[in-house]
Amino acid sequence: MARNGDENCNASDSNVWRFKGNGATSDAAAVTLRKLAFGMFKNCSLNSGKTVLFPTPGEPSASPSFRTCPEAEEAVAAAARSGMANSYAPSPGILKARRAVADYLNGELPAKLRAEDVYITGGCNQAIEIVIDSLSGNPSANILLPRPGYPHYDARAVYSGLEIRKYDLLPTRDWEIDLEGLEAAADENTVAMVLINPNNPCGNVYTFDHLTKVAEMARKLGIMVISDEVYDRVVYGDKPFIPMGKFASIAPIIMLGSISKGWVVPGWRVGWIAMNDPNGIFRSTGVVQAIEDCLDLVAQPSYILQEALPDILEKTPKEFFAKKLKAMRRNVELSCERLKDIPCLFCPKKPESCSYLWVKLDTSMFDNIKNDFDFCTKLVSEESLVLIPGVALGAENWVRISIGTDESVLEEIFDRLKSFYGRHALSKKAIKFNGHSITQKGVSVI
């Protein structure tokens, strides 16, 4: 029975309610990894008897090689016990944390950062959001993003109304940037390009010469470089990591980072924006002010984590990183060896960094799998194993496999992949080739 005179009000009456949800949030969320990956859980068979495997770098692990160090844990505990970190932090971050990040980054930089060049954020994702929002005031502006790439950039650009233009990474050239394609994608409304180094998902590390060419191209185009360096502490190949800030005299650089990957603590959510710009271009163009204004609009990162950050950055022993990188090298070798039993997946180059294998999927080996999304969806349903389809990262018929985990978990991942391939491989059924039906028993004319 209707009450309070609401006889004519009902959920289907569009003339009564004058509000509705913001469609921009749905458009942006649709391209996030989180939306896609957790959505795949719906396809898991809870009655299969198999534990759901969702291998994600930084998740709590039984392996001591993929747990953070006691020094980092003690720094957080000491900050909590001190009683000095219970208030709100200032929007740019507390001074001691900003100074510690500047010192941490300055080792290889010719133009040294000051504390005031650094802003503390709630992880690297919030740093991405703040920088993208700061550049989206011009409705005609566009940004150049890598393909494949990290989709949080796409999601935030969609949400902020910043046009996305893609440039390619070249698998035949060690995933270098297609600089000619990048230049062709730019126009007078291009404001920035995003560089991910070390690269997620490809696992490559860019050389000094290539980064020099990137900086020179940015200068030619009149744009900034947003350099995502969140994996700077997860480099285990022969090429050294080179921070993009080394080239700040050529073009202005915004460096994004966090402790999430290097210290295996993504849930701690503390990162930074570092503006390396010895020529003062960011300040004269209003970018500094825009970023500081954006910081006033968002929640500040935990004061406790900011208080602990100097000790985390300064007191973590080198042995912690060495042990973790040794484990990653071992996992890369194990994974590449196990891939030999799964012919539909091919890794064109062993990764040198990050916590992933970026593998090409050959769908011609199946008769009932159309593409990478179909492959990953069926894999979840049958094996309770969640991998990331390449289409979510901008590259169709690739798959990202997280390998920053315990060896026993890694073995189980490849056991399930092998089992899945064995059930679906076309080679176990009739294969049509040049008008013939080829089976294991021979050839018969169709």
Secondary structure, 3 states (H helix, E strand, C coil): CCCCCCCCCCCCCCCCCCCCCCHHHHHHHCCCHHHHHHHHHHHCCCCCCCCCECCCCCCCCCCHHHCCCHHHHHHHHHHHHHCCCCCCCCCCCCHHHHHHHHHHHHCCCCCCCCHHHEEEECHHHHHHHHHHHHCCCCCCCEEEEEECCCHHHHHHHHHHCCEEEEEEEEHHHCCEECHHHHHHHCCCCEEEEEEECCCCCCCCCCCHHHHHHHHHHHHHHCCEEEEECCCCCCECCCCCCCCHHHHCCCCCEEEEEECCCCCCCHHHCCEEEEEECCCCHHHHCCHHHHHHHHHHHCCCCCHHHHHHHHHHHHHCCHHHHHHHHHHHHHHHHHHHHHHCCCCCEECCCCCCECCEEEEEECHHHECCCCCHHHHHHHHHHHHCECCEEHHHHCCCCEEEEECCCCHHHHHHHHHHHHHHHHHHEHHHCCEEECCEEEECCEEEEC
